[in-house]
Amino acid sequence: MIENELRILWEQRLAEYEASGQNVTAWCKKQSVKVNQFYYWRRKLSADQAENDQPVKWLPLDLDLCKQASLFADSIAVHVGQVTVEIRKGFDQNLFREIVQILQTI
């Protein structure tokens, strides 16, 4: 079962538990669910929900677009996973190759 299916299953189970009026131990025994699994998923889903409830905080950013354009006119950005590597004219191709290989293993 993939994680998304597990998440949905446990969201349903936790809703059923809440509606049951039983204590955790009794509900888990009746449903043939391990108590430690119950607490794991309740904590995980609770933490995920809290993370999603955080408001987005925007920061002001002043850009001198002419200056920025001249800085990046002779460069490209390469994205490897979550990392961005900026490459400018005259770069060392072997060094770049090594960096990409290292980033792919992380």
Buried (B, 14 or more C-beta within 10 A) or exposed (E): EEEEEEBEEBEEBBEEBEEEEBEEEEBBEEBEBEEEEBEEBBEEBEEEEEEEEEEEEEEEEEEEEEEEEEEEEEEEEEEBEEEEBEBEEEEEEEEEEEBEEEBEEE
